[in-house]
Amino acid sequence: MEYSITVIIIAVTAITSFIALSNQQLMDKLIFYPPAVSERKEWYRFFSSGIIHADFPHLLFNMYALYLFGTGVENRFIVIFGDQGRLIYLAMYVLALGASLLPTYAKNKDNYHYRSLGASGAVSAVVFAYMLFDPLIGIGLFFVPIFIAGFLFGILYLVISHYLDKRGKGNINHSAHIWGALFGVAFVIIACKLFGNYPVLENFVDTVKNLDPGNLIHFGR
C-alpha cells in the first residue's frame, strides 16, 4: 500500500496545532521553552514545538509549503534510496526540527521570556533539499507572478533571514529558518553519499554552471 510521509506529517501537525490552539496547557507543554530544556531536561521540546503553530495562517503557510515541496523531495528520495527513501525523508524532517533550534537554544537557554513554535525550520530543510535537486525551479511569492530560480531564491532567502535575525525584531525565529535550510542541504549531500550513489552536489553545480541567464527570473508560470 502506497502512503505519503508528507501527508502524514501535515495531518499530525494540523491536528495537534488545532488542539493546542484551544488548549493552553498542551501548548505550554509542547512549545520550545529553552529554560525547560536546560533546567528540566525536556529535550523533546526541540521536536514537539514543530507540531504546533501560533495561529491558522502560520499553520497554513508552513503546511502548504511542505506539501508543495515535500512530495517532490519524498518521491526523489524513494527513487534514490529505494525502500529506505521514506524513512530517510522522515529522518531528515524530524532531525531538522531539532537541528534548526540548536543555535536558538544556545542563545536563549537562560531566557525565561523566550518561546518558539512551528515547523518552519524543518520546512526550510525540505524546501532547500528540493532546490538542491532542482536548482532552476521557479519559486515566487503568493499572488506575485515573478519567479526566481531556486538557487538564487535560496541565496536571497538566507541573506534576508540573516539580516532580519541580526535586527532581532518581530516574532519570527529567522535563525531556525537559516539553520533548517543549511541542515537540509547538508543532510541530502551526506545521505546521497552514505545510502545511495547519486551525485547530487555535482549535478547541482553542473546545472547552475550551464544555466541560461534567461532562466534566472521569469514572469508567470
Contacts in CASP RR format, 6 or more apart in sequence:
PFRMAT RR
TARGET T0000
AUTHOR 0000-0000-0000
METHOD contacts of the structure
MODEL  1
MEYSITVIIIAVTAITSFIALSNQQLMDKLIFYPPAVSERKEWYRFFSSG
IIHADFPHLLFNMYALYLFGTGVENRFIVIFGDQGRLIYLAMYVLALGAS
LLPTYAKNKDNYHYRSLGASGAVSAVVFAYMLFDPLIGIGLFFVPIFIAG
FLFGILYLVISHYLDKRGKGNINHSAHIWGALFGVAFVIIACKLFGNYPV
LENFVDTVKNLDPGNLIHFGR
3 86 0 8 1.000
4 71 0 8 1.000
4 74 0 8 1.000
5 74 0 8 1.000
5 86 0 8 1.000
5 89 0 8 1.000
5 90 0 8 1.000
5 93 0 8 1.000
6 66 0 8 1.000
6 67 0 8 1.000
6 70 0 8 1.000
6 71 0 8 1.000
6 74 0 8 1.000
6 89 0 8 1.000
7 67 0 8 1.000
9 66 0 8 1.000
9 90 0 8 1.000
9 93 0 8 1.000
10 63 0 8 1.000
10 66 0 8 1.000
10 67 0 8 1.000
12 51 0 8 1.000
13 50 0 8 1.000
13 51 0 8 1.000
13 53 0 8 1.000
13 59 0 8 1.000
13 62 0 8 1.000
13 63 0 8 1.000
13 119 0 8 1.000
14 59 0 8 1.000
14 63 0 8 1.000
16 30 0 8 1.000
16 51 0 8 1.000
16 52 0 8 1.000
17 51 0 8 1.000
17 52 0 8 1.000
17 53 0 8 1.000
17 59 0 8 1.000
19 26 0 8 1.000
20 26 0 8 1.000
20 27 0 8 1.000
20 30 0 8 1.000
20 52 0 8 1.000
21 27 0 8 1.000
21 53 0 8 1.000
21 55 0 8 1.000
21 56 0 8 1.000
27 52 0 8 1.000
27 117 0 8 1.000
29 48 0 8 1.000
30 45 0 8 1.000
30 48 0 8 1.000
30 49 0 8 1.000
30 51 0 8 1.000
30 52 0 8 1.000
30 117 0 8 1.000
31 45 0 8 1.000
31 48 0 8 1.000
31 49 0 8 1.000
31 52 0 8 1.000
31 115 0 8 1.000
31 116 0 8 1.000
31 117 0 8 1.000
32 45 0 8 1.000
32 46 0 8 1.000
32 48 0 8 1.000
32 49 0 8 1.000
32 50 0 8 1.000
32 101 0 8 1.000
32 104 0 8 1.000
32 115 0 8 1.000
32 116 0 8 1.000
32 117 0 8 1.000
33 42 0 8 1.000
33 45 0 8 1.000
33 114 0 8 1.000
33 115 0 8 1.000
34 104 0 8 1.000
34 105 0 8 1.000
34 108 0 8 1.000
34 109 0 8 1.000
34 110 0 8 1.000
34 111 0 8 1.000
34 114 0 8 1.000
35 109 0 8 1.000
35 110 0 8 1.000
35 111 0 8 1.000
35 112 0 8 1.000
36 42 0 8 1.000
36 45 0 8 1.000
37 43 0 8 1.000
37 45 0 8 1.000
37 46 0 8 1.000
37 105 0 8 1.000
37 109 0 8 1.000
38 105 0 8 1.000
38 109 0 8 1.000
38 110 0 8 1.000
46 97 0 8 1.000
46 98 0 8 1.000
46 101 0 8 1.000
46 102 0 8 1.000
46 105 0 8 1.000
47 94 0 8 1.000
47 97 0 8 1.000
47 98 0 8 1.000
49 97 0 8 1.000
49 101 0 8 1.000
49 116 0 8 1.000
49 117 0 8 1.000
49 118 0 8 1.000
50 97 0 8 1.000
50 117 0 8 1.000
50 118 0 8 1.000
50 119 0 8 1.000
50 122 0 8 1.000
51 118 0 8 1.000
51 119 0 8 1.000
52 117 0 8 1.000
52 118 0 8 1.000
53 59 0 8 1.000
53 62 0 8 1.000
53 117 0 8 1.000
53 118 0 8 1.000
53 119 0 8 1.000
54 117 0 8 1.000
54 118 0 8 1.000
54 171 0 8 1.000
58 118 0 8 1.000
62 118 0 8 1.000
62 119 0 8 1.000
62 120 0 8 1.000
62 123 0 8 1.000
63 119 0 8 1.000
65 123 0 8 1.000
65 126 0 8 1.000
65 127 0 8 1.000
66 119 0 8 1.000
66 123 0 8 1.000
66 126 0 8 1.000
69 123 0 8 1.000
69 126 0 8 1.000
69 127 0 8 1.000
69 129 0 8 1.000
69 130 0 8 1.000
70 126 0 8 1.000
70 130 0 8 1.000
72 130 0 8 1.000
73 89 0 8 1.000
73 126 0 8 1.000
73 129 0 8 1.000
73 130 0 8 1.000
73 133 0 8 1.000
74 85 0 8 1.000
74 86 0 8 1.000
74 89 0 8 1.000
76 133 0 8 1.000
77 85 0 8 1.000
77 86 0 8 1.000
77 88 0 8 1.000
77 89 0 8 1.000
78 85 0 8 1.000
78 86 0 8 1.000
80 192 0 8 1.000
80 196 0 8 1.000
80 198 0 8 1.000
81 88 0 8 1.000
81 191 0 8 1.000
81 195 0 8 1.000
81 196 0 8 1.000
84 195 0 8 1.000
88 191 0 8 1.000
88 195 0 8 1.000
92 125 0 8 1.000
92 126 0 8 1.000
92 129 0 8 1.000
92 184 0 8 1.000
92 187 0 8 1.000
92 188 0 8 1.000
92 191 0 8 1.000
93 122 0 8 1.000
93 125 0 8 1.000
93 126 0 8 1.000
94 122 0 8 1.000
95 183 0 8 1.000
95 187 0 8 1.000
96 121 0 8 1.000
96 122 0 8 1.000
96 124 0 8 1.000
96 125 0 8 1.000
96 126 0 8 1.000
96 180 0 8 1.000
96 183 0 8 1.000
96 184 0 8 1.000
96 187 0 8 1.000
97 119 0 8 1.000
97 121 0 8 1.000
97 122 0 8 1.000
99 179 0 8 1.000
99 180 0 8 1.000
99 183 0 8 1.000
100 120 0 8 1.000
100 121 0 8 1.000
100 122 0 8 1.000
100 124 0 8 1.000
100 125 0 8 1.000
100 175 0 8 1.000
100 176 0 8 1.000
100 177 0 8 1.000
100 179 0 8 1.000
100 180 0 8 1.000
100 183 0 8 1.000
101 116 0 8 1.000
101 121 0 8 1.000
101 173 0 8 1.000
101 176 0 8 1.000
101 179 0 8 1.000
102 179 0 8 1.000
103 175 0 8 1.000
103 179 0 8 1.000
104 116 0 8 1.000
104 173 0 8 1.000
104 175 0 8 1.000
104 176 0 8 1.000
107 175 0 8 1.000
108 114 0 8 1.000
116 173 0 8 1.000
116 176 0 8 1.000
120 172 0 8 1.000
120 173 0 8 1.000
120 176 0 8 1.000
120 177 0 8 1.000
121 176 0 8 1.000
121 177 0 8 1.000
121 179 0 8 1.000
121 180 0 8 1.000
121 181 0 8 1.000
122 180 0 8 1.000
124 176 0 8 1.000
124 177 0 8 1.000
124 178 0 8 1.000
124 180 0 8 1.000
124 181 0 8 1.000
124 184 0 8 1.000
125 180 0 8 1.000
125 181 0 8 1.000
125 183 0 8 1.000
125 184 0 8 1.000
125 187 0 8 1.000
126 184 0 8 1.000
127 181 0 8 1.000
128 154 0 8 1.000
128 180 0 8 1.000
128 181 0 8 1.000
128 182 0 8 1.000
128 184 0 8 1.000
128 185 0 8 1.000
129 184 0 8 1.000
129 185 0 8 1.000
129 187 0 8 1.000
129 188 0 8 1.000
130 137 0 8 1.000
131 137 0 8 1.000
131 139 0 8 1.000
131 150 0 8 1.000
131 151 0 8 1.000
131 153 0 8 1.000
131 154 0 8 1.000
132 184 0 8 1.000
132 185 0 8 1.000
132 188 0 8 1.000
132 189 0 8 1.000
132 200 0 8 1.000
132 201 0 8 1.000
132 204 0 8 1.000
133 188 0 8 1.000
133 200 0 8 1.000
133 204 0 8 1.000
134 150 0 8 1.000
135 149 0 8 1.000
135 150 0 8 1.000
135 151 0 8 1.000
135 204 0 8 1.000
135 207 0 8 1.000
135 208 0 8 1.000
135 211 0 8 1.000
136 149 0 8 1.000
136 150 0 8 1.000
136 151 0 8 1.000
136 207 0 8 1.000
136 208 0 8 1.000
136 211 0 8 1.000
136 215 0 8 1.000
137 149 0 8 1.000
137 150 0 8 1.000
138 147 0 8 1.000
138 148 0 8 1.000
138 149 0 8 1.000
138 150 0 8 1.000
138 153 0 8 1.000
138 218 0 8 1.000
139 147 0 8 1.000
139 148 0 8 1.000
139 149 0 8 1.000
139 150 0 8 1.000
139 153 0 8 1.000
139 154 0 8 1.000
140 146 0 8 1.000
140 147 0 8 1.000
140 148 0 8 1.000
140 153 0 8 1.000
145 219 0 8 1.000
145 220 0 8 1.000
145 221 0 8 1.000
146 217 0 8 1.000
146 218 0 8 1.000
146 219 0 8 1.000
146 220 0 8 1.000
147 217 0 8 1.000
147 218 0 8 1.000
147 219 0 8 1.000
147 220 0 8 1.000
147 221 0 8 1.000
148 156 0 8 1.000
148 216 0 8 1.000
148 217 0 8 1.000
149 211 0 8 1.000
149 215 0 8 1.000
149 216 0 8 1.000
149 217 0 8 1.000
151 204 0 8 1.000
151 208 0 8 1.000
152 216 0 8 1.000
152 217 0 8 1.000
154 181 0 8 1.000
157 177 0 8 1.000
157 181 0 8 1.000
158 178 0 8 1.000
158 181 0 8 1.000
158 182 0 8 1.000
161 174 0 8 1.000
161 177 0 8 1.000
161 178 0 8 1.000
162 174 0 8 1.000
162 178 0 8 1.000
164 172 0 8 1.000
164 174 0 8 1.000
165 174 0 8 1.000
165 175 0 8 1.000
165 178 0 8 1.000
168 174 0 8 1.000
188 200 0 8 1.000
189 200 0 8 1.000
189 201 0 8 1.000
192 198 0 8 1.000
192 199 0 8 1.000
192 200 0 8 1.000
192 201 0 8 1.000
END
